C-alpha cells in the first residue's frame, strides 16, 4: 500500500516477511527502535523504508555485537 508518498506493509505482510506470528510482531512493537506503525481503517501498517533501516541495524548488530 502506498500513501503520503511512501510504501507501507500491512502487519500480515511484515509477519510473512520475517517468518513470525502476529503475537511476536506485537512484542517487537514494544521494543525500542522498532518502526512505529500507522493505523489506517483499523489496520496497522509499517513504512517499508523504516523496516529496511531496522533490519539493517539488527543484521549489523548480529554480525558485530560490539557495534550495538
Backbone as ProteinMPNN parsed JSONL, in Angstrom:
{"seq_chain_A": "XXXXXXXXXXXXXXXXXXXXXXXXXXXXXXXXXXXXXXXXXXXXXXXXXXXXXXXXXXXXXXXXXXXX", "coords_chain_A": {"N_chain_A": [[0.844, -1.167, 0.0], [0.416, 2.259, -0.635], [0.822, 5.473, 0.646], [0.928, 8.961, 1.395], [3.225, 9.315, -0.081], [4.928, 7.196, 0.488], [5.837, 3.711, 0.677], [3.98, 1.194, 2.264], [3.71, -1.62, 4.446], [1.422, -4.115, 5.436], [0.541, -5.407, 8.71], [0.293, -8.156, 8.478], [1.835, -8.663, 6.182], [4.347, -7.895, 7.144], [4.723, -9.846, 9.092], [4.836, -12.153, 7.469], [7.109, -11.555, 5.986], [9.103, -11.695, 7.916], [8.781, -14.173, 8.976], [7.23, -14.654, 11.264], [4.664, -14.743, 13.829], [1.621, -12.891, 14.498], [1.456, -12.213, 17.213], [4.148, -12.186, 17.995], [5.004, -10.037, 16.45], [3.675, -7.958, 17.79], [5.109, -8.008, 20.16], [7.616, -7.217, 19.202], [6.928, -4.617, 18.505], [6.838, -3.34, 20.932], [9.438, -2.992, 21.592], [12.222, -0.817, 21.876], [13.24, 1.143, 19.163], [12.038, -0.343, 17.145], [10.224, 0.085, 14.149], [7.579, 2.488, 14.077], [4.088, 1.911, 13.917], [1.453, 2.776, 11.632], [-1.903, 3.554, 11.841], [-4.594, 2.683, 9.839], [-7.856, 2.699, 8.893], [-8.447, 0.888, 10.943], [-6.419, -0.986, 10.718], [-2.969, -1.985, 10.958], [-0.041, -0.512, 9.644], [3.281, -0.463, 8.315], [5.996, 1.586, 7.492], [7.869, 0.833, 4.691], [10.533, 1.627, 4.174], [11.393, 2.341, 6.735], [11.288, -0.144, 7.984], [13.275, -1.491, 6.527], [15.567, -0.056, 7.32], [15.592, -0.699, 10.048], [15.942, -3.495, 9.864], [18.508, -3.628, 8.69], [19.992, -2.516, 10.761], [19.595, -4.39, 12.814], [20.717, -6.695, 11.634], [23.347, -5.824, 11.367], [24.06, -5.567, 14.068], [23.881, -8.217, 14.832], [25.927, -9.357, 13.389], [28.125, -7.975, 14.336], [28.406, -7.666, 17.473], [29.608, -5.746, 19.113], [29.069, -3.357, 17.941], [26.647, -2.454, 18.791]], "CA_chain_A": [[0.0, 0.0, 0.0], [1.197, 3.495, -0.675], [0.181, 6.738, 0.972], [1.857, 10.017, 1.814], [4.469, 9.184, -0.836], [5.766, 6.112, 0.998], [5.286, 2.361, 0.603], [3.677, 0.622, 3.569], [3.38, -3.038, 4.515], [0.473, -4.439, 6.493], [1.116, -6.239, 9.767], [0.37, -9.507, 7.934], [2.993, -8.707, 5.288], [5.552, -7.845, 7.983], [4.856, -11.181, 9.687], [5.292, -13.064, 6.423], [8.471, -11.162, 5.626], [10.033, -12.083, 8.976], [8.509, -15.539, 9.409], [6.754, -14.594, 12.64], [3.217, -14.639, 14.001], [1.192, -11.562, 14.905], [1.806, -12.002, 18.627], [5.564, -11.811, 18.023], [5.083, -8.672, 15.927], [3.287, -7.049, 18.868], [6.257, -7.928, 21.078], [8.601, -6.369, 18.529], [6.452, -3.235, 18.527], [7.105, -2.784, 22.263], [10.881, -2.762, 21.707], [12.763, 0.467, 21.425], [13.913, 1.065, 17.88], [11.218, -0.962, 16.111], [9.456, 1.129, 13.461], [6.229, 2.782, 14.556], [3.009, 1.562, 12.993], [0.447, 3.783, 11.302], [-3.201, 2.911, 11.797], [-5.49, 3.111, 8.76], [-9.081, 1.903, 8.837], [-8.37, -0.178, 11.936], [-5.325, -1.909, 10.426], [-1.644, -1.425, 11.185], [0.876, -0.509, 8.505], [4.641, -0.063, 8.638], [6.707, 2.148, 6.343], [8.852, -0.141, 4.216], [11.898, 2.131, 4.341], [11.713, 2.243, 8.164], [11.571, -1.56, 8.252], [14.589, -1.8, 5.95], [16.59, 0.53, 8.196], [15.611, -1.515, 11.266], [16.535, -4.785, 9.507], [19.956, -3.427, 8.521], [20.555, -2.29, 12.094], [19.581, -5.679, 13.533], [21.708, -7.567, 10.99], [24.663, -5.291, 11.741], [24.315, -5.915, 15.471], [24.075, -9.664, 14.918], [27.247, -9.664, 12.831], [29.146, -7.326, 15.154], [27.751, -7.284, 18.722], [30.251, -4.562, 19.694], [28.537, -2.152, 17.282], [25.377, -2.065, 19.43]], "C_chain_A": [[0.89, 1.231, 0.0], [0.31, 4.661, -0.274], [1.23, 7.687, 1.523], [3.226, 9.85, 1.141], [5.404, 8.089, -0.372], [5.06, 4.777, 0.817], [5.117, 1.82, 2.018], [3.338, -0.851, 3.432], [2.394, -3.243, 5.656], [1.165, -5.288, 7.555], [1.247, -7.683, 9.284], [1.591, -9.652, 7.018], [4.303, -8.687, 6.066], [5.792, -9.216, 8.616], [5.376, -12.185, 8.67], [6.75, -12.804, 6.07], [9.487, -11.686, 6.629], [9.795, -13.498, 9.498], [8.06, -15.614, 10.853], [5.227, -14.576, 12.655], [2.888, -13.243, 14.547], [1.561, -11.241, 16.357], [3.266, -11.562, 18.775], [5.751, -10.398, 17.49], [4.703, -7.665, 17.013], [4.396, -6.921, 19.905], [7.347, -7.045, 20.49], [8.212, -4.901, 18.644], [6.712, -2.56, 19.872], [8.586, -2.449, 22.452], [11.253, -1.372, 21.209], [13.479, 0.257, 20.091], [13.1, 0.396, 16.781], [10.36, 0.119, 15.467], [8.034, 1.27, 13.992], [5.212, 2.437, 13.474], [2.094, 2.773, 12.785], [-0.875, 3.038, 11.197], [-4.057, 3.534, 10.695], [-6.676, 2.157, 8.738], [-9.014, 0.687, 9.765], [-7.283, -1.211, 11.709], [-3.997, -1.206, 10.642], [-0.781, -1.575, 9.942], [2.222, 0.033, 8.958], [5.314, 0.45, 7.381], [7.838, 1.195, 5.957], [10.288, 0.35, 4.409], [12.327, 2.118, 5.81], [12.043, 0.804, 8.546], [12.943, -1.961, 7.721], [15.716, -1.275, 6.828], [16.727, -0.287, 9.477], [16.281, -2.858, 10.991], [18.046, -4.666, 9.356], [20.637, -3.241, 9.865], [20.658, -3.614, 12.855], [20.627, -6.636, 12.952], [23.12, -7.118, 11.363], [25.035, -5.65, 13.163], [24.568, -7.406, 15.626], [25.464, -10.062, 14.409], [28.374, -9.106, 13.689], [28.506, -6.825, 16.449], [28.357, -6.047, 19.391], [29.706, -3.277, 19.116], [27.275, -1.647, 17.944], [25.529, -1.004, 20.462]], "O_chain_A": [[1.981, 1.229, 0.57], [-0.801, 4.821, -0.78], [2.267, 7.275, 2.042], [4.255, 10.198, 1.719], [6.561, 8.049, -0.791], [3.831, 4.716, 0.804], [6.0, 1.971, 2.862], [2.756, -1.279, 2.435], [2.515, -2.622, 6.712], [2.249, -5.823, 7.322], [2.208, -8.366, 9.639], [2.298, -10.658, 7.08], [5.257, -9.374, 5.702], [6.927, -9.69, 8.669], [6.261, -12.982, 8.98], [7.527, -13.739, 5.878], [10.594, -12.076, 6.257], [10.528, -13.97, 10.367], [8.453, -16.52, 11.587], [4.586, -14.412, 11.617], [3.773, -12.516, 14.999], [1.937, -10.111, 16.672], [3.581, -10.681, 19.575], [6.566, -9.639, 18.017], [5.348, -6.625, 17.139], [4.601, -5.845, 20.466], [7.935, -6.222, 21.192], [9.068, -4.042, 18.855], [6.798, -1.334, 19.939], [8.945, -1.707, 23.367], [10.676, -0.843, 20.259], [14.234, -0.702, 19.927], [13.426, 0.542, 15.603], [9.825, 0.979, 16.166], [7.377, 0.28, 14.313], [5.447, 2.644, 12.283], [1.983, 3.655, 13.637], [-0.955, 2.003, 10.536], [-4.22, 4.753, 10.63], [-6.508, 0.947, 8.582], [-9.467, -0.403, 9.413], [-7.222, -2.21, 12.424], [-3.904, 0.016, 10.526], [-0.785, -2.612, 9.278], [2.303, 0.871, 9.856], [5.22, -0.171, 6.322], [8.654, 0.806, 6.792], [11.164, -0.436, 4.772], [13.504, 1.907, 6.103], [12.959, 0.556, 9.33], [13.685, -2.685, 8.386], [16.707, -1.969, 7.053], [17.839, -0.54, 9.941], [17.097, -3.317, 11.79], [18.785, -5.519, 9.848], [21.735, -3.751, 10.085], [21.687, -3.913, 13.462], [21.338, -7.309, 13.699], [23.986, -7.947, 11.644], [26.182, -5.998, 13.443], [25.379, -7.817, 16.457], [26.09, -10.983, 14.933], [29.453, -9.694, 13.762], [28.099, -5.665, 16.517], [27.674, -5.37, 20.161], [29.854, -2.214, 19.719], [26.862, -0.516, 17.688], [24.543, -0.589, 21.071]]}, "name": "protein", "num_of_chains": 1, "seq": "XXXXXXXXXXXXXXXXXXXXXXXXXXXXXXXXXXXXXXXXXXXXXXXXXXXXXXXXXXXXXXXXXXXX"}
